[in-house]
Amino acid sequence: MSMKYVCLVVLVLQTVSNVLLVRRARHLNISIPVVVICQELLKLVTCIVIVLYNEGLEQLKRHVIKDWKSTLKVGVPALLYVIQNQLLFISLANLDPATFQISYQLKILTTAVFSIVLLNKSISKTQWFSLAVLTLGVILVQWRESVPAETGDSTESSVTGLACILVACLTSGFAGVFFEMMLKNTGGQSVWIRNTQLALCSCAVGFTNLMVTEQSFHRY
């Protein structure tokens, strides 16, 4: 089996398991900001290990620490990704996993639109048709969910879940395209260096959000 198929299988398993584990975490009443920080810390450690293995410590210090202005620029997509992750937690608490997965595919549409606007990319008629079919599928799924069903979980709200996932799709599309722009205009940094910068900024934003949330909670 070629590497691309291995990556595809791993990606599918990661996507499915992420949804199920996040929903389980919600039922265990685990703080959303804490889970988001744990995700970003895991990404940061993984990226650092790969950079150290492939490029060495000097490259890591040069591009991440010494070139701190370049690292700060990644703060824009980092902030958006943290917001996106928190919105996904809220939407998963209000939608069933299947509906969530289908609705979240709208990020493909938002990414395509932002790619056209920001990167001047062109999309073929076949791709536009595929995006239209995707959008229609999401509309049909939400139409089915529009009739409220009596369940044991009174906290579920399809409207809240849908609103959060739509905003998450917008932030995902813009952040992804913005990060792609930075990769194309990179000053010698590798993809893993950029991902290290992104994870570092995401951790900083996540910790700030956690402190603000905890202070607001204790004040209340």
Secondary structure, DSSP 8 states (H G I E B T S, - for coil): --HHHHHHHHHHHHHHHHHHHHHHHHHTT--HHHHHHHHHHHHHHHHHHHHHHHT-HHHHIIIIIITHHHHHHTHHHHHHHHHHHHHHHHHHHHS-HHHHHHHHTHHHHHHHHHHHHHH-----HHHHHHHHHHHHHHHHHHHHHTS----S-TT--HHHHHHHHHHHHHHHHHHHHHHHHHHHT-SS--HHHHHHHHHHHHHHHHHHHHHHHHHHHHH-
